[in-house]
Amino acid sequence: MKDKGDLARGWIRKAESDLADARRTVASEGPYDTACFHCQQAVEKYLKAFLAYHEEPVPHTHDLEELARLCSRVD
């Protein structure tokens, strides 16, 4: 069974991948809306990593405000 660190690292790896895609897109000719999408996805996954690390339930949502609210309850 995975521990909290393993789960958090999994989310972070996925977030880093999204961030890398956003950087590549910005460094090219776009499309820049795709870079924005990948940035949103990265933030979502970093927030989910925080929740996983703190052994909080990780909801199936893309709502950054909701995820930030859940994280703020922890710290």
C-alpha positions as CSV (number, residue, x, y, z in Angstrom):
1,M,0.0,0.0,0.0
2,K,1.2,3.5,-0.8
3,D,2.0,5.9,2.0
4,K,1.1,9.6,2.0
5,G,4.5,10.5,0.6
6,D,4.1,8.2,-2.4
7,L,0.6,9.5,-3.2
8,A,1.8,13.1,-2.9
9,R,4.8,12.5,-5.1
10,G,2.5,10.9,-7.7
11,W,0.4,14.1,-7.8
12,I,3.6,16.2,-7.9
13,R,5.0,14.2,-10.9
14,K,1.8,14.8,-12.8
15,A,1.8,18.5,-11.9
16,E,5.4,18.9,-13.0
17,S,4.5,17.3,-16.4
18,D,1.7,19.8,-16.9
19,L,4.0,22.7,-15.9
20,A,6.6,21.5,-18.4
21,D,4.0,21.4,-21.1
22,A,2.9,24.9,-20.3
23,R,6.5,26.1,-20.4
24,R,7.0,24.5,-23.8
25,T,3.9,26.0,-25.2
26,V,4.7,29.5,-23.9
27,A,8.2,29.2,-25.4
28,S,6.7,28.3,-28.8
29,E,4.1,30.0,-30.9
30,G,1.3,28.8,-28.7
31,P,-1.6,28.1,-28.6
32,Y,-1.5,30.1,-25.3
33,D,-4.9,29.0,-24.1
34,T,-3.3,25.5,-24.0
35,A,-0.6,26.8,-21.7
36,C,-3.2,28.3,-19.4
37,F,-5.0,25.0,-19.3
38,H,-1.8,23.2,-18.3
39,C,-1.1,25.8,-15.6
40,Q,-4.5,25.3,-14.2
41,Q,-4.0,21.5,-14.2
42,A,-0.6,21.9,-12.5
43,V,-2.1,24.0,-9.7
44,E,-4.9,21.5,-9.3
45,K,-2.5,18.6,-8.9
46,Y,-0.2,20.5,-6.5
47,L,-3.2,21.2,-4.3
48,K,-4.2,17.6,-4.4
49,A,-0.7,16.6,-3.5
50,F,-0.9,18.8,-0.4
51,L,-4.2,17.2,0.6
52,A,-2.8,13.7,0.0
53,Y,0.3,14.4,2.0
54,H,-1.8,15.5,4.9
55,E,-3.9,12.4,4.6
56,E,-7.0,14.4,3.6
57,P,-9.6,13.1,1.1
58,V,-8.7,14.2,-2.5
59,P,-11.9,15.1,-4.2
60,H,-12.7,14.5,-7.9
61,T,-12.9,18.2,-8.8
62,H,-11.2,20.7,-11.0
63,D,-12.4,23.7,-8.9
64,L,-9.3,25.4,-7.7
65,E,-11.2,27.6,-5.2
66,E,-12.7,24.5,-3.6
67,L,-9.3,22.8,-3.4
68,A,-7.7,25.9,-2.0
69,R,-10.4,26.0,0.7
70,L,-9.8,22.4,1.6
71,C,-6.1,23.1,1.8
72,S,-6.6,26.1,4.0
73,R,-8.4,24.0,6.5
74,V,-5.2,22.0,6.9
75,D,-2.7,24.9,7.0
